[in-house]
Amino acid sequence: MRIVEKYSHLNGLEFLLVHKKKLWREIQDVIAAINAEKFRTKVSEKKL
């Protein structure tokens, strides 16, 4: 999976980027490791 958009509530993203760089990197790594295709359950009627 990938991060498409970000919303920084009360400058939380900026805090992570400045004070908790390792934690932000870990969050990005975990999100990147998720295989979203595995969790898709809807089958399009057009494909049938």
C-alpha positions as CSV (number, residue, x, y, z in Angstrom):
1,M,0.0,0.0,0.0
2,R,1.1,3.6,-0.3
3,I,0.5,6.9,1.4
4,V,-1.5,9.0,-1.1
5,E,-2.6,11.9,1.2
6,K,-1.7,13.2,4.6
7,Y,-3.6,15.1,7.2
8,S,-1.6,16.6,10.0
9,H,-3.8,17.1,13.0
10,L,-2.3,19.7,15.4
11,N,1.0,19.5,13.4
12,G,1.4,15.9,14.3
13,L,3.2,15.0,11.1
14,E,5.7,17.9,11.5
15,F,6.4,16.7,15.1
16,L,7.1,13.2,13.8
17,L,9.4,14.5,11.1
18,V,11.4,16.7,13.5
19,H,11.4,14.7,16.8
20,K,10.6,11.1,15.9
21,K,12.2,10.3,12.6
22,K,12.6,6.6,13.3
23,L,9.0,6.3,14.2
24,W,7.9,8.0,11.0
25,R,10.2,5.7,9.0
26,E,8.7,2.7,10.8
27,I,5.1,3.8,10.0
28,Q,6.0,4.2,6.3
29,D,7.7,0.8,6.2
30,V,4.6,-0.9,7.8
31,I,2.2,0.8,5.3
32,A,4.5,-0.1,2.4
33,A,4.6,-3.8,3.5
34,I,0.8,-4.2,3.4
35,N,-0.6,-6.0,0.3
36,A,-3.9,-4.3,-0.3
37,E,-4.9,-6.7,-3.1
38,K,-5.1,-9.5,-0.5
39,F,-7.9,-7.8,1.3
40,R,-10.1,-6.8,-1.6
41,T,-13.4,-8.7,-1.4
42,K,-15.7,-7.0,-3.9
43,V,-16.1,-8.6,-7.3
44,S,-17.1,-6.3,-10.0
45,E,-20.3,-7.3,-11.9
46,K,-18.6,-6.1,-15.2
47,K,-15.9,-8.8,-14.7
48,L,-18.5,-11.6,-14.5
